[in-house]
């Protein structure tokens, strides 16, 4: 199902962002096109939704950030168990957290890691924290 919306609460949406309703059936959809006249095209086709949100909601990220997050998770998800995934995400977070342009991707990785921690009930084996965060 495809819906077209004009100027309103949809102004801030970008390609790849989730929207809560499309059409008359309240189906989740994703922005697949933003037109010059500020209209957006929304698709609820699962292939379109999964193109941008395979692993987690990436609404709020730029298209490039969505692609970066999904490519990181594509690689990590090849890991056979959740504990290793959690650790690999932590390694990637540690690599990215000091890069200026990676703040949003790092944040979505942290959210994904928290989701996996809740699911597995395990913490990463190794992680970095600031000295001021350690309680003695």
C-alpha positions as CSV (number, residue, x, y, z in Angstrom):
1,X,0.0,0.0,0.0
2,X,1.4,3.4,-0.9
3,X,0.2,6.7,0.6
4,X,1.0,10.3,-0.3
5,X,1.0,12.9,2.4
6,X,1.5,16.7,2.1
7,X,2.8,19.4,4.4
8,X,2.1,18.7,8.1
9,X,3.7,16.6,10.8
10,X,5.5,14.8,8.0
11,X,7.7,17.8,7.2
12,X,10.7,16.5,9.2
13,X,10.5,12.9,7.8
14,X,13.3,11.7,5.5
15,X,13.6,8.8,3.2
16,X,13.8,5.6,5.2
17,X,11.9,6.9,8.3
18,X,9.1,4.9,9.8
19,X,5.6,6.3,9.9
20,X,2.9,4.9,12.2
21,X,0.0,4.8,9.8
22,X,-0.6,4.6,6.1
23,X,-3.9,4.4,4.5
24,X,-7.1,3.3,6.3
25,X,-5.7,0.2,8.0
26,X,-3.1,1.8,10.4
27,X,-0.2,-0.2,8.9
28,X,3.3,0.9,9.6
29,X,5.1,2.2,6.6
30,X,8.3,3.8,5.5
31,X,9.0,7.0,3.5
32,X,10.3,5.8,0.1
33,X,10.4,9.2,-1.6
34,X,10.4,12.9,-0.6
35,X,9.4,15.1,-3.4
36,X,10.5,18.7,-4.2
37,X,7.0,20.0,-3.3
38,X,7.4,18.6,0.2
39,X,5.2,15.6,-0.4
40,X,6.3,12.2,0.7
41,X,5.5,8.7,-0.6
42,X,5.0,6.0,2.0
43,X,5.1,2.3,1.4
44,X,4.0,-0.4,3.8
45,X,5.5,-3.2,1.7
46,X,7.6,-5.3,4.1
47,X,10.5,-5.3,1.6
48,X,10.6,-1.5,1.7
49,X,10.4,-1.4,5.5
50,X,13.1,-4.0,6.0
51,X,15.4,-2.2,3.5
52,X,15.9,0.5,6.2
53,X,14.9,-1.2,9.4
54,X,16.3,-4.7,9.2
55,X,17.6,-4.8,12.7
56,X,16.2,-1.9,14.6
57,X,14.3,1.3,14.1
58,X,16.6,3.8,12.4
59,X,14.1,6.7,12.1
60,X,16.0,9.9,12.7
61,X,19.2,8.8,11.0
62,X,20.2,10.1,7.6
63,X,20.1,7.7,4.7
64,X,23.9,7.2,4.9
65,X,23.7,6.5,8.6
66,X,20.9,4.0,8.1
67,X,23.1,2.2,5.5
68,X,26.1,2.3,7.8
69,X,24.2,0.9,10.7
70,X,22.6,-1.9,8.6
71,X,25.9,-2.8,7.0
72,X,27.5,-3.1,10.5
73,X,24.6,-5.2,11.7
74,X,24.7,-7.3,8.5
75,X,28.2,-8.3,9.4
76,X,27.6,-8.8,13.1
77,X,24.4,-10.9,12.6
78,X,26.4,-13.6,10.8
79,X,27.6,-14.5,14.3
80,X,25.9,-17.7,15.6
81,X,25.1,-16.6,19.1
82,X,23.8,-13.5,20.9
83,X,26.7,-13.2,23.4
84,X,29.2,-12.9,20.5
85,X,26.9,-10.4,18.8
86,X,26.8,-8.3,22.0
87,X,30.6,-8.3,22.3
88,X,31.0,-7.4,18.6
89,X,28.6,-4.5,18.9
90,X,30.6,-3.3,21.9
91,X,33.8,-3.4,19.8
92,X,32.1,-1.4,17.1
93,X,30.7,1.1,19.6
94,X,34.3,1.5,21.0
95,X,35.6,2.1,17.5
96,X,32.9,4.6,16.5
97,X,32.3,6.6,19.7
98,X,35.3,8.9,19.2
99,X,34.5,9.7,15.6
100,X,32.6,13.0,15.1
101,X,30.1,11.8,12.5
102,X,29.2,8.5,14.2
103,X,27.2,9.7,17.2
104,X,23.8,8.7,15.9
105,X,25.0,5.4,14.6
106,X,26.7,4.7,17.9
107,X,23.5,5.5,19.7
108,X,21.4,3.1,17.6
109,X,24.1,0.4,18.1
110,X,23.8,0.9,21.9
111,X,20.1,0.5,21.7
112,X,20.4,-2.7,19.6
113,X,23.0,-4.0,22.1
114,X,20.6,-3.2,25.0
115,X,17.9,-5.1,23.3
116,X,20.2,-8.1,22.8
117,X,21.3,-7.9,26.5
118,X,17.7,-8.0,27.7
119,X,17.0,-11.0,25.4
120,X,20.1,-13.0,26.4
121,X,20.5,-11.6,29.9
122,X,24.2,-11.4,29.4
123,X,26.6,-8.4,29.4
124,X,29.5,-7.9,27.0
125,X,32.7,-9.5,28.1
126,X,34.9,-6.4,27.5
127,X,33.8,-2.8,27.2
128,X,35.2,0.7,27.7
129,X,34.0,3.2,30.2
130,X,35.3,6.5,31.5
131,X,37.2,6.4,34.8
132,X,34.7,8.7,36.4
133,X,31.9,6.1,35.7
134,X,33.6,3.4,37.8
135,X,32.4,3.0,41.4
136,X,35.0,1.8,43.8
